[in-house]
Amino acid sequence: MNVLYNEEENEQKDDFVQELNYYLQQERKNKNDMEIVFLCIGTDRMIGDCLGPLVGTELKEKLEPYNISNITIYGTLKENLCYTNIKDTLKDIQKRHQNPCIIAIDAALSQEENIGKIFVKKEKINLGKGLYKSKIEVGNISIKAVVGKNYKLSKYNFASLQNVALNEVIRLSEIVVDGICEVIKYI
């Protein structure tokens, strides 16, 4: 699917591409034959949390025809990757991949002015943080798309994730997918 972006979205995607490319190049310096593992975290049972599975599904569809052997994607709409099954997936990754660069992608809650923004950092994602679950940290690089406001209380954050506009989650997932596909051209 070819997505037409407005000027602000184009700028957001360009910034995203630049940041992700920068961090991947840093990772590449430390690894010869770099394998990339995408962890697309979330569940399709909650609109605000389905960003990861949307990204995983779309990435698989766009990259599959190219048969890129050094990229693996975990987490799709069909096979969600979430707090309850991430530990088993991490064990599987340890068995199947030799020192991969893990890029964790997840929806996030933040301050109101950050809603609709995408953050790329060279740090782990803390799963379940918005719902105040015990810590599970994953990834070498994190991609967080802010879908709603963080109310600092689990029950309000849960409600916040349930009341996100699907259109906004899809828009953010499209920017992430298109940006990743653009960065993959460089590696």
N, CA, C and O atoms as a DFTB+ gen file, in Angstrom:
748 C
 N C O
     1  1       0.837      -1.171       0.000
     2  2       0.000       0.000       0.000
     3  2       0.888       1.242       0.000
     4  3       1.775       1.366       0.844
     5  1       0.663       2.149      -0.922
     6  2       1.385       3.415      -0.956
     7  2       0.594       4.446      -0.175
     8  3      -0.559       4.740      -0.490
     9  1       1.235       4.990       0.850
    10  2       0.561       5.940       1.712
    11  2       1.009       7.348       1.333
    12  3       2.200       7.608       1.161
    13  1       0.043       8.248       1.205
    14  2       0.361       9.650       0.966
    15  2       0.368      10.364       2.305
    16  3      -0.602      10.306       3.061
    17  1       1.479      11.040       2.591
    18  2       1.621      11.738       3.854
    19  2       1.499      13.236       3.645
    20  3       1.864      13.762       2.594
    21  1       0.977      13.921       4.667
    22  2       1.003      15.374       4.619
    23  2       2.409      15.838       5.016
    24  3       3.255      15.018       5.373
    25  1       2.650      17.124       4.955
    26  2       3.998      17.656       5.193
    27  2       4.527      17.301       6.583
    28  3       5.694      16.939       6.732
    29  1       3.672      17.406       7.594
    30  2       4.090      17.088       8.964
    31  2       4.445      15.605       9.105
    32  3       5.429      15.255       9.757
    33  1       3.642      14.743       8.492
    34  2       3.904      13.303       8.546
    35  2       5.178      12.947       7.788
    36  3       5.943      12.091       8.232
    37  1       5.413      13.591       6.653
    38  2       6.665      13.379       5.908
    39  2       7.867      13.757       6.760
    40  3       8.872      13.046       6.786
    41  1       7.757      14.873       7.451
    42  2       8.847      15.316       8.329
    43  2       9.056      14.309       9.464
    44  3      10.190      13.980       9.812
    45  1       7.948      13.825      10.034
    46  2       8.035      12.840      11.102
    47  2       8.706      11.555      10.599
    48  3       9.562      10.990      11.281
    49  1       8.315      11.100       9.407
    50  2       8.914       9.888       8.838
    51  2      10.400      10.108       8.544
    52  3      11.219       9.232       8.821
    53  1      10.754      11.269       7.986
    54  2      12.156      11.567       7.693
    55  2      13.001      11.566       8.966
    56  3      14.110      11.033       8.974
    57  1      12.482      12.161      10.039
    58  2      13.195      12.160      11.323
    59  2      13.354      10.739      11.847
    60  3      14.416      10.362      12.343
    61  1      12.287       9.958      11.732
    62  2      12.298       8.569      12.177
    63  2      13.361       7.767      11.415
    64  3      14.144       7.033      12.018
    65  1      13.380       7.914      10.090
    66  2      14.353       7.207       9.245
    67  2      15.772       7.591       9.638
    68  3      16.637       6.725       9.763
    69  1      16.011       8.853       9.828
    70  2      17.348       9.337      10.177
    71  2      17.808       8.759      11.524
    72  3      18.940       8.292      11.650
    73  1      16.929       8.794      12.519
    74  2      17.289       8.276      13.843
    75  2      17.516       6.771      13.819
    76  3      18.510       6.288      14.363
    77  1      16.605       6.020      13.193
    78  2      16.747       4.561      13.147
    79  2      18.006       4.173      12.377
    80  3      18.746       3.289      12.807
    81  1      18.251       4.817      11.260
    82  2      19.454       4.535      10.474
    83  2      20.717       4.795      11.297
    84  3      21.663       4.009      11.254
    85  1      20.728       5.877      12.031
    86  2      21.885       6.229      12.878
    87  2      22.159       5.120      13.906
    88  3      23.295       4.665      14.041
    89  1      21.128       4.694      14.618
    90  2      21.319       3.668      15.644
    91  2      21.687       2.311      15.042
    92  3      22.488       1.574      15.617
    93  1      21.105       1.981      13.890
    94  2      21.465       0.721      13.230
    95  2      22.917       0.740      12.752
    96  3      23.612      -0.273      12.834
    97  1      23.370       1.874      12.260
    98  2      24.773       1.988      11.843
    99  2      25.702       1.816      13.045
   100  3      26.763       1.205      12.919
   101  1      25.318       2.347      14.204
   102  2      26.108       2.147      15.421
   103  2      26.169       0.667      15.783
   104  3      27.233       0.153      16.128
   105  1      25.038      -0.015      15.706
   106  2      24.997      -1.450      15.997
   107  2      25.853      -2.229      15.002
   108  3      26.532      -3.187      15.370
   109  1      25.812      -1.817      13.764
   110  2      26.538      -2.504      12.704
   111  2      28.046      -2.452      12.931
   112  3      28.753      -3.394      12.572
   113  1      28.546      -1.374      13.518
   114  2      29.979      -1.251      13.811
   115  2      30.443      -2.340      14.766
   116  3      31.594      -2.773      14.711
   117  1      29.546      -2.780      15.642
   118  2      29.891      -3.777      16.655
   119  2      29.663      -5.214      16.201
   120  3      30.061      -6.155      16.887
   121  1      29.022      -5.382      15.045
   122  2      28.678      -6.733      14.591
   123  2      29.001      -6.875      13.112
   124  3      28.642      -6.011      12.311
   125  1      29.680      -7.966      12.741
   126  2      30.045      -8.178      11.341
   127  2      28.836      -8.497      10.475
   128  3      28.406      -7.670       9.671
   129  1      28.296      -9.681      10.636
   130  2      27.129     -10.134       9.879
   131  2      25.898      -9.897      10.736
   132  3      25.453     -10.799      11.447
   133  1      25.350      -8.707      10.677
   134  2      24.308      -8.341      11.622
   135  2      22.953      -8.930      11.240
   136  3      22.424      -8.693      10.154
   137  1      22.414      -9.709      12.181
   138  2      21.041     -10.183      12.080
   139  2      20.162      -9.161      12.782
   140  3      20.533      -8.638      13.833
   141  1      19.004      -8.875      12.210
   142  2      18.064      -7.948      12.834
   143  2      16.803      -8.708      13.189
   144  3      16.216      -9.397      12.355
   145  1      16.393      -8.571      14.445
   146  2      15.169      -9.186      14.925
   147  2      14.239      -8.063      15.356
   148  3      14.582      -7.251      16.216
   149  1      13.055      -8.026      14.747
   150  2      12.035      -7.058      15.132
   151  2      11.071      -7.728      16.098
   152  3      10.498      -8.773      15.789
   153  1      10.893      -7.125      17.272
   154  2       9.895      -7.574      18.232
   155  2       8.752      -6.572      18.171
   156  3       8.867      -5.460      18.685
   157  1       7.669      -6.958      17.552
   158  2       6.515      -6.072      17.360
   159  2       5.501      -6.397      18.450
   160  3       4.681      -7.304      18.311
   161  1       5.578      -5.646      19.520
   162  2       4.914      -5.977      20.777
   163  2       3.518      -5.369      20.862
   164  3       3.300      -4.214      20.496
   165  1       2.577      -6.177      21.357
   166  2       1.225      -5.690      21.592
   167  2       0.198      -6.761      21.314
   168  3       0.524      -7.898      20.972
   169  1      -1.046      -6.370      21.471
   170  2      -2.145      -7.296      21.240
   171  2      -3.216      -6.642      20.363
   172  3      -3.450      -5.435      20.438
   173  1      -3.849      -7.450      19.546
   174  2      -4.919      -6.931      18.699
   175  2      -6.252      -6.883      19.447
   176  3      -7.283      -6.562      18.856
   177  1      -6.235      -7.195      20.718
   178  2      -7.462      -7.179      21.523
   179  2      -7.727      -5.815      22.160
   180  3      -8.742      -5.619      22.830
   181  1      -6.805      -4.875      21.944
   182  2      -6.950      -3.538      22.490
   183  2      -6.417      -2.546      21.454
   184  3      -5.241      -2.605      21.095
   185  1      -7.249      -1.658      20.982
   186  2      -6.865      -0.770      19.879
   187  2      -5.553      -0.047      20.150
   188  3      -4.676      -0.021      19.286
   189  1      -5.405       0.534      21.319
   190  2      -4.205       1.303      21.613
   191  2      -2.944       0.470      21.678
   192  3      -1.840       1.004      21.570
   193  1      -3.093      -0.834      21.852
   194  2      -1.925      -1.705      21.976
   195  2      -1.659      -2.510      20.713
   196  3      -0.769      -3.361      20.710
   197  1      -2.405      -2.267      19.641
   198  2      -2.248      -3.097      18.436
   199  2      -1.216      -2.532      17.456
   200  3      -1.048      -3.078      16.365
   201  1      -0.526      -1.456      17.822
   202  2       0.473      -0.876      16.924
   203  2       1.551      -1.894      16.551
   204  3       1.867      -2.057      15.372
   205  1       2.113      -2.574      17.539
   206  2       3.164      -3.556      17.270
   207  2       2.720      -4.645      16.304
   208  3       3.400      -4.888      15.307
   209  1       1.585      -5.315      16.573
   210  2       1.121      -6.339      15.639
   211  2       0.806      -5.801      14.241
   212  3       1.035      -6.494      13.250
   213  1       0.285      -4.578      14.152
   214  2       0.052      -3.979      12.834
   215  2       1.368      -3.805      12.086
   216  3       1.464      -4.125      10.902
   217  1       2.386      -3.295      12.786
   218  2       3.701      -3.105      12.172
   219  2       4.275      -4.450      11.744
   220  3       4.778      -4.579      10.628
   221  1       4.207      -5.454      12.620
   222  2       4.758      -6.773      12.298
   223  2       4.104      -7.399      11.083
   224  3       4.782      -7.955      10.219
   225  1       2.780      -7.307      11.020
   226  2       2.038      -7.869       9.889
   227  2       2.416      -7.177       8.588
   228  3       2.706      -7.837       7.590
   229  1       2.414      -5.866       8.600
   230  2       2.721      -5.097       7.387
   231  2       4.182      -5.282       6.960
   232  3       4.472      -5.397       5.770
   233  1       5.099      -5.310       7.935
   234  2       6.515      -5.540       7.603
   235  2       6.705      -6.898       6.936
   236  3       7.408      -7.011       5.932
   237  1       6.071      -7.932       7.504
   238  2       6.184      -9.269       6.906
   239  2       5.676      -9.269       5.475
   240  3       6.304      -9.848       4.589
   241  1       4.545      -8.623       5.249
   242  2       3.971      -8.587       3.903
   243  2       4.876      -7.839       2.923
   244  3       5.031      -8.258       1.776
   245  1       5.467      -6.744       3.371
   246  2       6.306      -5.943       2.471
   247  2       7.676      -6.571       2.233
   248  3       8.231      -6.434       1.143
   249  1       8.235      -7.262       3.237
   250  2       9.593      -7.788       3.114
   251  2       9.657      -9.221       2.610
   252  3      10.687      -9.638       2.080
   253  1       8.582      -9.985       2.763
   254  2       8.577     -11.398       2.368
   255  2       9.009     -11.634       0.922
   256  3       9.789     -12.553       0.677
   257  1       8.536     -10.844      -0.046
   258  2       8.942     -11.099      -1.432
   259  2      10.451     -10.968      -1.672
   260  3      10.982     -11.520      -2.635
   261  1      11.131     -10.240      -0.796
   262  2      12.562     -10.017      -0.988
   263  2      13.419     -11.103      -0.355
   264  3      14.626     -11.150      -0.592
   265  1      12.813     -11.980       0.451
   266  2      13.518     -13.105       1.062
   267  2      14.839     -12.668       1.716
   268  3      15.901     -13.215       1.419
   269  1      14.752     -11.694       2.591
   270  2      15.935     -11.164       3.287
   271  2      16.243     -12.086       4.456
   272  3      15.472     -12.152       5.413
   273  1      17.345     -12.788       4.390
   274  2      17.633     -13.844       5.364
   275  2      18.105     -13.325       6.719
   276  3      18.018     -14.054       7.707
   277  1      18.598     -12.099       6.798
   278  2      19.126     -11.624       8.076
   279  2      18.102     -10.800       8.869
   280  3      18.475     -10.116       9.822
   281  1      16.824     -10.855       8.492
   282  2      15.773     -10.139       9.218
   283  2      14.680     -11.123       9.623
   284  3      14.176     -11.887       8.799
   285  1      14.320     -11.089      10.913
   286  2      13.245     -11.922      11.436
   287  2      12.262     -11.020      12.177
   288  3      12.661     -10.091      12.880
   289  1      10.981     -11.307      12.010
   290  2       9.933     -10.495      12.623
   291  2       9.090     -11.377      13.540
   292  3       8.559     -12.405      13.120
   293  1       8.979     -10.955      14.801
   294  2       8.118     -11.622      15.772
   295  2       7.007     -10.640      16.147
   296  3       7.270      -9.468      16.416
   297  1       5.775     -11.123      16.163
   298  2       4.641     -10.308      16.570
   299  2       3.853      -9.801      15.386
   300  3       4.296      -8.897      14.679
   301  1       2.685     -10.378      15.167
   302  2       1.785      -9.985      14.078
   303  2       0.356      -9.982      14.624
   304  3       0.114     -10.330      15.780
   305  1      -0.569      -9.585      13.773
   306  2      -1.976      -9.634      14.181
   307  2      -2.416     -11.075      14.437
   308  3      -3.249     -11.328      15.307
   309  1      -1.856     -12.015      13.681
   310  2      -2.212     -13.428      13.836
   311  2      -1.525     -14.054      15.050
   312  3      -2.118     -14.874      15.750
   313  1      -0.274     -13.665      15.294
   314  2       0.498     -14.221      16.404
   315  2       1.043     -13.069      17.243
   316  3       2.173     -12.620      17.049
   317  1       0.211     -12.599      18.184
   318  2       0.590     -11.472      19.039
   319  2       1.795     -11.807      19.896
   320  3       1.974     -12.941      20.339
   321  1       2.611     -10.799      20.117
   322  2       3.761     -10.897      21.015
   323  2       3.511      -9.888      22.122
   324  3       3.566      -8.678      21.902
   325  1       3.235     -10.400      23.317
   326  2       2.879      -9.494      24.400
   327  2       3.514      -9.943      25.717
   328  3       4.303     -10.887      25.764
   329  1       3.152      -9.254      26.751
   330  2       3.733      -9.481      28.079
   331  2       3.673     -10.947      28.495
   332  3       4.597     -11.448      29.135
   333  1       2.599     -11.631      28.139
   334  2       2.410     -13.009      28.605
   335  2       3.276     -14.037      27.883
   336  3       3.537     -15.106      28.435
   337  1       3.729     -13.742      26.662
   338  2       4.521     -14.749      25.933
   339  2       5.916     -14.270      25.527
   340  3       6.627     -14.981      24.817
   341  1       6.308     -13.097      25.960
   342  2       7.596     -12.538      25.536
   343  2       8.776     -13.367      26.056
   344  3       9.775     -13.512      25.352
   345  1       8.681     -13.903      27.255
   346  2       9.811     -14.667      27.811
   347  2      10.112     -15.905      26.971
   348  3      11.278     -16.215      26.724
   349  1       9.069     -16.618      26.528
   350  2       9.275     -17.789      25.663
   351  2       9.885     -17.376      24.328
   352  3      10.752     -18.069      23.794
   353  1       9.432     -16.252      23.794
   354  2       9.967     -15.755      22.522
   355  2      11.434     -15.385      22.671
   356  3      12.232     -15.666      21.777
   357  1      11.803     -14.767      23.775
   358  2      13.208     -14.400      24.004
   359  2      14.093     -15.649      24.102
   360  3      15.228     -15.644      23.626
   361  1      13.576     -16.710      24.714
   362  2      14.319     -17.978      24.770
   363  2      14.518     -18.533      23.363
   364  3      15.601     -19.010      23.023
   365  1      13.475     -18.469      22.554
   366  2      13.545     -18.930      21.166
   367  2      14.572     -18.116      20.379
   368  3      15.335     -18.675      19.590
   369  1      14.594     -16.821      20.587
   370  2      15.549     -15.949      19.892
   371  2      16.979     -16.324      20.269
   372  3      17.858     -16.359      19.408
   373  1      17.217     -16.605      21.547
   374  2      18.557     -17.007      21.986
   375  2      19.009     -18.290      21.296
   376  3      20.187     -18.436      20.970
   377  1      18.090     -19.210      21.074
   378  2      18.419     -20.475      20.417
   379  2      18.666     -20.293      18.919
   380  3      19.566     -20.921      18.360
   381  1      17.879     -19.446      18.271
   382  2      17.877     -19.347      16.814
   383  2      18.806     -18.277      16.235
   384  3      19.176     -18.351      15.063
   385  1      19.181     -17.296      17.034
   386  2      19.928     -16.160      16.486
   387  2      21.203     -15.908      17.289
   388  3      21.203     -15.953      18.519
   389  1      22.278     -15.646      16.571
   390  2      23.568     -15.369      17.190
   391  2      23.755     -13.865      17.360
   392  3      24.022     -13.160      16.387
   393  1      23.618     -13.377      18.574
   394  2      23.873     -11.972      18.904
   395  2      23.185     -10.996      17.940
   396  3      23.857     -10.167      17.326
   397  1      21.863     -11.082      17.799
   398  2      21.165     -10.195      16.856
   399  2      21.011      -8.781      17.411
   400  3      21.139      -8.550      18.614
   401  1      20.740      -7.863      16.528
   402  2      20.312      -6.521      16.919
   403  2      18.793      -6.613      17.054
   404  3      18.088      -6.836      16.069
   405  1      18.301      -6.442      18.268
   406  2      16.869      -6.558      18.516
   407  2      16.251      -5.164      18.542
   408  3      16.643      -4.300      19.326
   409  1      15.276      -4.975      17.665
   410  2      14.549      -3.710      17.601
   411  2      13.148      -3.971      18.137
   412  3      12.358      -4.687      17.522
   413  1      12.849      -3.381      19.292
   414  2      11.558      -3.561      19.938
   415  2      10.634      -2.408      19.554
   416  3      11.001      -1.239      19.664
   417  1       9.434      -2.756      19.103
   418  2       8.451      -1.766      18.647
   419  2       7.207      -1.927      19.499
   420  3       6.677      -3.029      19.643
   421  1       6.740      -0.808      20.069
   422  2       5.583      -0.894      20.951
   423  2       4.830       0.430      20.969
   424  3       5.394       1.486      20.683
   425  1       3.557       0.356      21.306
   426  2       2.769       1.552      21.567
   427  2       3.165       2.051      22.955
   428  3       3.606       1.277      23.805
   429  1       3.002       3.344      23.166
   430  2       3.371       3.919      24.455
   431  2       2.348       4.956      24.889
   432  3       1.614       5.518      24.077
   433  1       2.326       5.189      26.193
   434  2       1.547       6.273      26.764
   435  2       2.534       7.311      27.274
   436  3       3.611       6.964      27.760
   437  1       2.175       8.573      27.166
   438  2       3.092       9.643      27.570
   439  2       2.285      10.887      27.900
   440  3       1.068      10.831      28.077
   441  1       2.985      12.007      27.979
   442  2       2.321      13.288      28.209
   443  2       1.497      13.640      26.980
   444  3       1.790      13.191      25.871
   445  1       0.475      14.440      27.186
   446  2      -0.459      14.762      26.104
   447  2       0.232      15.359      24.876
   448  3      -0.160      15.064      23.747
   449  1       1.246      16.186      25.080
   450  2       1.924      16.821      23.938
   451  2       2.741      15.840      23.103
   452  3       3.165      16.179      21.998
   453  1       2.968      14.621      23.618
   454  2       3.723      13.612      22.868
   455  2       2.835      12.663      22.063
   456  3       3.340      11.855      21.284
   457  1       1.511      12.756      22.245
   458  2       0.609      11.856      21.520
   459  2       0.784      12.085      20.016
   460  3       0.750      13.217      19.533
   461  1       0.971      10.977      19.293
   462  2       1.176      11.044      17.846
   463  2       2.636      11.105      17.447
   464  3       2.948      11.119      16.256
   465  1       3.539      11.141      18.417
   466  2       4.974      11.185      18.117
   467  2       5.567       9.784      18.179
   468  3       5.047       8.893      18.851
   469  1       6.671       9.619      17.457
   470  2       7.396       8.349      17.430
   471  2       8.800       8.619      17.947
   472  3       9.482       9.530      17.477
   473  1       9.229       7.813      18.925
   474  2      10.545       7.976      19.520
   475  2      11.410       6.758      19.228
   476  3      10.983       5.619      19.412
   477  1      12.627       7.013      18.772
   478  2      13.611       5.958      18.527
   479  2      14.770       6.215      19.485
   480  3      15.308       7.321      19.538
   481  1      15.154       5.180      20.244
   482  2      16.253       5.336      21.202
   483  2      17.098       4.074      21.212
   484  3      16.631       2.986      20.877
   485  1      18.323       4.242      21.595
   486  2      19.225       3.095      21.756
   487  2      19.119       2.627      23.209
   488  3      20.028       2.797      24.021
   489  1      17.976       2.038      23.484
   490  2      17.703       1.522      24.824
   491  2      16.625       0.452      24.744
   492  3      15.965       0.284      23.718
   493  1      16.462      -0.260      25.837
   494  2      15.460      -1.325      25.901
   495  2      14.067      -0.728      26.116
   496  3      13.917       0.382      26.627
   497  1      13.057      -1.498      25.712
   498  2      11.671      -1.157      26.032
   499  2      11.310      -1.907      27.303
   500  3      11.647      -3.079      27.465
   501  1      10.625      -1.221      28.196
   502  2      10.151      -1.819      29.430
   503  2       8.692      -2.216      29.223
   504  3       7.800      -1.368      29.270
   505  1       8.451      -3.505      28.995
   506  2       7.097      -3.994      28.726
   507  2       6.182      -3.834      29.933
   508  3       6.587      -4.051      31.075
   509  1       4.954      -3.454      29.656
   510  2       3.951      -3.348      30.704
   511  2       4.110      -2.142      31.604
   512  3       3.399      -2.023      32.602
   513  1       5.024      -1.248      31.277
   514  2       5.296      -0.100      32.135
   515  2       4.049       0.761      32.340
   516  3       3.768       1.188      33.459
   517  1       3.301       1.018      31.263
   518  2       2.113       1.859      31.361
   519  2       1.015       1.260      32.224
   520  3       0.160       1.977      32.743
   521  1       1.043      -0.071      32.375
   522  2       0.045      -0.739      33.209
   523  2       0.652      -1.208      34.526
   524  3       0.027      -1.952      35.281
   525  1       1.869      -0.767      34.789
   526  2       2.577      -1.009      36.052
   527  2       2.715      -2.490      36.387
   528  3       2.478      -2.915      37.517
   529  1       3.108      -3.269      35.369
   530  2       3.405      -4.680      35.581
   531  2       4.884      -4.796      35.944
   532  3       5.635      -3.832      35.799
   533  1       5.309      -5.983      36.421
   534  2       6.723      -6.157      36.766
   535  2       7.569      -6.027      35.503
   536  3       7.099      -6.265      34.390
   537  1       8.809      -5.650      35.701
   538  2       9.698      -5.291      34.597
   539  2      10.113      -6.468      33.711
   540  3      10.562      -7.507      34.195
   541  1       9.951      -6.274      32.410
   542  2      10.573      -7.124      31.401
   543  2      11.144      -6.147      30.380
   544  3      10.396      -5.435      29.711
   545  1      12.465      -6.115      30.262
   546  2      13.105      -5.183      29.335
   547  2      13.653      -5.937      28.137
   548  3      14.280      -6.985      28.287
   549  1      13.410      -5.390      26.924
   550  2      13.860      -6.054      25.698
   551  2      14.366      -5.028      24.687
   552  3      13.923      -3.880      24.652
   553  1      15.316      -5.490      23.862
   554  2      15.745      -4.712      22.713
   555  2      17.082      -4.022      22.871
   556  3      17.514      -3.700      23.978
   557  1      17.736      -3.801      21.724
   558  2      18.928      -2.961      21.647
   559  2      18.524      -1.544      21.244
   560  3      19.117      -0.550      21.664
   561  1      17.483      -1.501      20.408
   562  2      16.930      -0.238      19.918
   563  2      15.430      -0.298      20.173
   564  3      14.805      -1.341      19.983
   565  1      14.853       0.825      20.605
   566  2      13.412       0.853      20.840
   567  2      12.740       1.860      19.918
   568  3      13.266       2.938      19.642
   569  1      11.566       1.471      19.457
   570  2      10.702       2.364      18.689
   571  2       9.382       2.411      19.448
   572  3       8.682       1.406      19.575
   573  1       9.058       3.603      19.950
   574  2       7.816       3.781      20.704
   575  2       6.958       4.822      20.003
   576  3       7.408       5.938      19.740
   577  1       5.733       4.452      19.706
   578  2       4.771       5.387      19.128
   579  2       3.752       5.720      20.218
   580  3       3.094       4.831      20.759
   581  1       3.635       6.990      20.527
   582  2       2.758       7.416      21.617
   583  2       1.318       7.502      21.104
   584  3       0.995       8.319      20.242
   585  1       0.468       6.640      21.656
   586  2      -0.918       6.538      21.204
   587  2      -1.913       7.179      22.162
   588  3      -3.061       7.418      21.789
   589  1      -1.488       7.459      23.388
   590  2      -2.416       8.021      24.362
   591  2      -1.708       8.638      25.544
   592  3      -0.484       8.586      25.659
   593  1      -2.499       9.222      26.416
   594  2      -1.978       9.907      27.589
   595  2      -1.708       8.922      28.720
   596  3      -2.493       8.005      28.961
   597  1      -0.582       9.125      29.414
   598  2      -0.240       8.342      30.598
   599  2      -0.835       9.050      31.811
   600  3      -0.443      10.168      32.144
   601  1      -1.780       8.390      32.464
   602  2      -2.453       8.971      33.629
   603  2      -1.778       8.585      34.941
   604  3      -2.216       9.006      36.012
   605  1      -0.733       7.799      34.866
   606  2       0.039       7.369      36.040
   607  2      -0.728       6.423      36.968
   608  3      -0.264       6.128      38.070
   609  1      -1.888       5.952      36.534
   610  2      -2.655       4.957      37.283
   611  2      -3.057       3.852      36.323
   612  3      -3.576       4.116      35.239
   613  1      -2.819       2.624      36.726
   614  2      -3.041       1.465      35.863
   615  2      -4.449       1.424      35.263
   616  3      -4.594       1.221      34.058
   617  1      -5.479       1.613      36.076
   618  2      -6.848       1.488      35.548
   619  2      -7.162       2.582      34.537
   620  3      -7.884       2.328      33.573
   621  1      -6.641       3.791      34.727
   622  2      -6.874       4.864      33.763
   623  2      -6.066       4.643      32.487
   624  3      -6.533       4.944      31.388
   625  1      -4.847       4.116      32.639
   626  2      -4.034       3.813      31.459
   627  2      -4.659       2.701      30.634
   628  3      -4.621       2.741      29.404
   629  1      -5.232       1.715      31.300
   630  2      -5.924       0.637      30.601
   631  2      -7.088       1.216      29.795
   632  3      -7.283       0.861      28.633
   633  1      -7.848       2.098      30.414
   634  2      -8.970       2.751      29.718
   635  2      -8.461       3.626      28.574
   636  3      -9.084       3.696      27.514
   637  1      -7.341       4.284      28.790
   638  2      -6.753       5.130      27.743
   639  2      -6.413       4.293      26.506
   640  3      -6.686       4.709      25.380
   641  1      -5.821       3.120      26.715
   642  2      -5.458       2.242      25.598
   643  2      -6.695       1.702      24.872
   644  3      -6.639       1.421      23.675
   645  1      -7.795       1.560      25.587
   646  2      -9.032       1.054      24.964
   647  2      -9.762       2.126      24.157
   648  3     -10.613       1.812      23.325
   649  1      -9.427       3.384      24.406
   650  2     -10.160       4.474      23.774
   651  2      -9.335       5.262      22.764
   652  3      -9.618       6.432      22.510
   653  1      -8.346       4.647      22.205
   654  2      -7.518       5.282      21.181
   655  2      -8.207       5.112      19.825
   656  3      -8.812       4.075      19.553
   657  1      -8.111       6.124      18.995
   658  2      -8.691       6.032      17.653
   659  2      -7.862       5.076      16.797
   660  3      -6.649       5.243      16.672
   661  1      -8.513       4.081      16.214
   662  2      -7.826       3.108      15.361
   663  2      -7.094       3.809      14.220
   664  3      -5.991       3.407      13.848
   665  1      -7.695       4.844      13.672
   666  2      -7.083       5.593      12.580
   667  2      -5.705       6.132      12.972
   668  3      -4.781       6.113      12.159
   669  1      -5.562       6.607      14.197
   670  2      -4.279       7.144      14.668
   671  2      -3.242       6.025      14.801
   672  3      -2.078       6.210      14.448
   673  1      -3.662       4.879      15.305
   674  2      -2.740       3.747      15.450
   675  2      -2.280       3.277      14.065
   676  3      -1.100       2.987      13.869
   677  1      -3.193       3.202      13.123
   678  2      -2.844       2.798      11.760
   679  2      -1.891       3.814      11.132
   680  3      -0.915       3.429      10.489
   681  1      -2.167       5.109      11.313
   682  2      -1.305       6.157      10.757
   683  2       0.118       6.032      11.298
   684  3       1.081       6.102      10.535
   685  1       0.249       5.849      12.603
   686  2       1.578       5.705      13.207
   687  2       2.268       4.425      12.727
   688  3       3.470       4.429      12.463
   689  1       1.508       3.333      12.616
   690  2       2.109       2.069      12.168
   691  2       2.605       2.187      10.723
   692  3       3.649       1.632      10.381
   693  1       1.865       2.904       9.878
   694  2       2.292       3.091       8.487
   695  2       3.596       3.883       8.411
   696  3       4.471       3.564       7.606
   697  1       3.725       4.901       9.233
   698  2       4.965       5.693       9.254
   699  2       6.131       4.814       9.688
   700  3       7.211       4.871       9.100
   701  1       5.911       4.000      10.718
   702  2       6.973       3.113      11.218
   703  2       7.368       2.103      10.144
   704  3       8.556       1.919       9.879
   705  1       6.399       1.455       9.531
   706  2       6.685       0.432       8.506
   707  2       7.416       1.060       7.319
   708  3       8.446       0.542       6.887
   709  1       6.898       2.163       6.791
   710  2       7.546       2.804       5.647
   711  2       8.960       3.257       5.998
   712  3       9.876       3.144       5.183
   713  1       9.128       3.766       7.208
   714  2      10.455       4.196       7.647
   715  2      11.427       3.035       7.754
   716  3      12.573       3.141       7.316
   717  1      10.980       1.926       8.334
   718  2      11.839       0.743       8.455
   719  2      12.225       0.237       7.066
   720  3      13.387      -0.089       6.826
   721  1      11.264       0.172       6.161
   722  2      11.556      -0.301       4.795
   723  2      12.579       0.606       4.116
   724  3      13.437       0.126       3.375
   725  1      12.497       1.888       4.358
   726  2      13.462       2.808       3.790
   727  2      14.860       2.602       4.386
   728  3      15.856       2.638       3.664
   729  1      14.927       2.388       5.691
   730  2      16.216       2.179       6.361
   731  2      16.847       0.864       5.915
   732  3      18.067       0.783       5.776
   733  1      16.039      -0.160       5.689
   734  2      16.569      -1.462       5.277
   735  2      17.324      -1.359       3.962
   736  3      18.239      -2.142       3.711
   737  1      16.954      -0.406       3.125
   738  2      17.682      -0.197       1.873
   739  2      19.148       0.142       2.109
   740  3      20.010      -0.169       1.287
   741  1      19.420       0.793       3.256
   742  2      20.782       1.260       3.549
   743  2      21.662       0.189       4.188
   744  3      22.886       0.318       4.189
   745  1      21.051      -0.870       4.735
   746  2      21.877      -1.862       5.455
   747  2      22.142      -3.099       4.633
   748  3      22.817      -4.017       5.099
